[in-house]
Amino acid sequence: MSDTRTTQEQLKDIEAVRDLFARAHDYIAQASHPGHLGMKVAEVLNFLAFQHADFKQRAETLSKQIASTVDTEAAKSATEAVLGPETAQEAPKA
């Protein structure tokens, strides 16, 4: 149970960082800077857009991992119910 809690805390942290990147991106995109600073702002925007997409993907993947825990006892019971106890005993073990 403690592993799931740690994973959920990691997901919360990743989502918080993702939201910070999104806010920074929005603030810079709304600002207007003259001259060569515009090129630097464009570089930052590209970096933040990449980081935002990366953290978004990580958060989605981690949330899917959290949601996809398997109850092995229920799976064994379902397998025995479908295959029968004799067939389930003969199944190869992975």
N, C-alpha and C positions, 0 to 999 in steps of 0.2 A: 504494500500500500504506500510506503514511503517513496518508492520509485515513481509511482504515478503522481504523487504530490510534487516531487521535484520536477517532473516533466511538465506538469501544469504551470509551475512557477516559471520554468524556462519559456514556455509558450507566452505567458503574460509579459515577461521581459522582452521577448522578441517583438511582440505586438507593440509594446511601448516604444521601442527603438524605431520600429517601422513608422509609427505615427509621427515621431520626431522628424524623421527624414522627410515625410510628406509635408509637414508644416514648414520646414526649412525650404523645401522646394517651392512651395506656394509663396512664401514671403519674398524669396529672391526673384521669382517669376513676376511678381507684382511691382518690384522696384524698378526704377529707371536710372541707369548709370551712363554717363557720357564717355566717349573715347574708347581707349583700349581696355578699360575695365569691363566693357560689355563682353569681350572675348573670354575674360576670366569668369565672369558670371555664367556664360554659356557652358564653360567647362564644369563648373560646380553643378549646374543644372543637370548636365549629362551624368555626372557622378552620382548625384542624389537620385536621379531617376533609376539608374542601375541598382543602387543599393536598396531603394524602396522595393523594386521588383524582386530582388533577391530575398529580402526579409519577408515579403509577402508570401513567396513560394515556401520558404522555410516554415513560416507560421502555419500555412495550410497543410503542409506535409506532417508537421508535428501534431496538429489537431486531429488529423486522420489516424495517426499512430495511436494517439490517446483513445480515440473512439473505437479502435479495432482490436480491443483486447478479447481474447478467446477463452471461453470457459471450457477447459479440457474435459472435465467430468461430464458436462452436458454433451459435448461432441462425442465422447465415448458411448454414452447412453444412446444418442441418436444413431450412431453407427451400428450398435448392437441391435437396435430396434429395426433398422432397415435390413441389415445383412443376416441377422440371427446370431446367437452367441457362438455357434460353431464356426461360421464363416469369419466372424470378427477375430476369433482366436488364430485363424490360419493366415490372416492378412500380414504381409511383410511389415516389419517395423523399420521406420525411417531413422 
